[in-house]
Amino acid sequence: MSLSGDLVPSHPANGIAFTGCAMQSAAATASSEPHGHGHAHARRREVVVNGKRVKTIDVHAHCAVPAAMALIKHPLEAPGLLMTDTSVRIAAMDAQGIDVEALSINPYWYRAERDAAAELIKVQNETLVEFCAANPERFVAFATASLQHPDLAAEQVEYAVKKLGFRGVGVGGSVAGEELANPRFHPFWAKCEELGVLVFMHPLGTRELEPSGRLGGSGLLTNTIGNPLETTIALSHLIFEGTLDRFPGLKICAAHGGGFLPSYANRSDAVIRTFPDRVGPLPKKKPTAYLKDGQLFFDTIVFTPEALRHLIAESGPGQIMIGTDYPFPWTSTEIDLVLGTPGLSDDERIAILGGTAARLLGIAP
């Protein structure tokens, strides 16, 4: 195994592998297993932890449905989002050691009128089912819903789960400028809780800040800072406005390691002590408890073993799942990130690599 994700022969006997200068109780092996789509001779990296083959699941992988986008004339962001020919995507998964991608679509339809949104979501979800059916061992998907029409969104999620077989639904970090904690979205959250689906939250950026120019200049700050900032704001409102208390069965996976919240969540605890008369009504628990108690989950897109170690310290290893952000090239080494993060047991690595996602999304381990 190498930090670049290159394929190497399997390591011997006791399952000890060396990654750079780090040693861990894990080994990655490779086989010449074919995966079709014209790549019969491509090598598929298989991930093994202490002698056990692990099914790895990527919960943060993007795609697009052009026929749905065309209904509201939305442009395609990147060719790699297309699923008409999945050979390049599957080859990338094989090289990285990703067995299953959970496909999601960043919401671009939150300002669409009701009838257009209804048709768009119908086309989009039915096509997602087709994508997955074409490669059932490699793809599952998060359903989409038109949250700007909360009653319709609740119906769409119910249909997606009960008729189309989805086990998760994707949302943005806000809905046309409205917070997800707004009470008008309660019917949607209630339905997600009732159906037991995992909600994957992906930010759309802090678009309300952009006209001010504060995120202008160099650094692509609308994405670099704006995306994790929106997630931080969204999660904070869900905690402080009581949404997570109202729907204790909700399970939300926040992209990009939950934004900035896990890095500084103790300040949210401290504000209750510091300004108790200005915070209320108070959530039922300390804000940091929501990171650990089974409602909030986070992907691994935090880039370094130290950052992942800290995220795990704040949330617990059972709340973490692999994310790659494919096809956007933020990372291609998430397997090695998990294997190279210190202090994890074999069982914890297996859970992060795929066990937790398999449980939440109903994927056979």
Secondary structure as UniProt FT lines:
FT   TURN            3..4
FT   TURN            13..14
FT   STRAND          17..19
FT   TURN            20..21
FT   STRAND          22..24
FT   STRAND          27..31
FT   TURN            37..38
FT   TURN            40..41
FT   STRAND          44..49
FT   TURN            50..51
FT   STRAND          52..54
FT   STRAND          57..62
FT   HELIX           66..70
FT   TURN            71..73
FT   HELIX           79..81
FT   HELIX           87..96
FT   STRAND          100..104
FT   TURN            110..111
FT   HELIX           114..134
FT   TURN            136..138
FT   STRAND          139..141
FT   TURN            147..148
FT   HELIX           150..162
FT   TURN            163..164
FT   STRAND          168..171
FT   TURN            176..177
FT   TURN            180..181
FT   HELIX           183..185
FT   HELIX           186..195
FT   STRAND          198..201
FT   TURN            207..209
FT   HELIX           210..212
FT   TURN            213..215
FT   HELIX           221..224
FT   HELIX           226..240
FT   TURN            241..242
FT   HELIX           243..246
FT   TURN            248..249
FT   STRAND          251..254
FT   HELIX           255..258
FT   TURN            259..260
FT   HELIX           261..274
FT   HELIX           276..279
FT   HELIX           287..290
FT   TURN            291..292
FT   STRAND          296..299
FT   TURN            301..302
FT   HELIX           305..315
FT   HELIX           317..319
FT   STRAND          320..321
FT   TURN            329..330
FT   HELIX           334..340
FT   TURN            342..343
FT   HELIX           346..350
FT   HELIX           351..355
FT   HELIX           356..361
//
